[in-house]
Amino acid sequence: MEWSTAQIARLAGVSSRTLRHYDAVGLLPPSRTGAGGLRYYDADAVGRLQRILLLRQLGLGLDDVGHVLREQTDAATALTGHLVQLRGERQRLDRQIASVERTLAALENGEELMADDMLDGFDHTQHRAEVEQRWGTDAYARSDTWWRSRSQDEKHRWKADLADLNAAWTAAAAAGTAPGSDEAQALAARHAHWLASVPGTPGHEEGYAPDEYLTGLGDLYVTDARFAANYGGANGAELVRDALRVFVARRDSADRP
């Protein structure tokens, strides 16, 4: 099947001009051009548009969208990653809804308003207390300062890279990838590098995430559903945990004389 520009614009809730612009910048060429210059889109093109719209909703600029599309050539793997992000966004919105409901209830009942309840889900600092408890106040302060100093483009690119890593883990788990396989170990090395790249995290200064940090986080991914959701659920989290354990064991073995 194929659809005209007008049909796709109506279904997607975008303008025909937007579709033409996506074509002009190389994001979404039409499947074919008919008589009179009419543009038509087949199922593959519509699937690509779906990914573009998802990435735009996640806050990525057009340049970053193009980067993600070029890097993530397997549509199923990419959509799995988008689904993980959407579920995370849904959880954040659910917290915001609950926060507003609690605020309204407190106002209606004349109860004291609690800042923690009122602001839950509205800021990236929501896990501040947990981070400070696990790794210290300096760790949170440094990572928070680093994040706030990033430009919007840098933040978008960082989010896109993280989404790609999470999607790769999710796809590997769905494919039944063994923790000790080359594929899983390449992801584990990439994961360790990502963890050490953020200021304030253990091993950042050395560029080398410590063993206990990697294995501890791996355990946390499994026991905390918030983290497991990033990898498609329990199976994905277990793959990350087990692959990180193998990665640490092999790295330590290689370091021994």
Sequence and secondary structure as in RCSB ss.txt:
>XXXX:A:sequence
MEWSTAQIARLAGVSSRTLRHYDAVGLLPPSRTGAGGLRYYDADAVGRLQRILLLRQLGLGLDDVGHVLREQTDA
ATALTGHLVQLRGERQRLDRQIASVERTLAALENGEELMADDMLDGFDHTQHRAEVEQRWGTDAYARSDTWWRSR
SQDEKHRWKADLADLNAAWTAAAAAGTAPGSDEAQALAARHAHWLASVPGTPGHEEGYAPDEYLTGLGDLYVTDA
RFAANYGGANGAELVRDALRVFVARRDSADRP
>XXXX:A:secstr
 EEEHHHHHHHHT  HHHHHHHHHTTS   SEE GGG EEEEHHHHHHHHHHHHHHHTT  HHHHHHHHHH   H
HHHHHHHHHHHHHHHHHHHHHHHHHHHHHHHHHHT    HHHHHTTSSGGGGHHHHHHHH HHHHHHHHHHHHHS
 HHHHHHHHHHHHHHHHHHHHHHHTT  TTSHHHHHHHHHHHHHHHTSTTSTTTTTT   HHHHHHHHHHHHH H
HHHGGGTSHHHHHHHHHHHHHHHHHHHHHH  
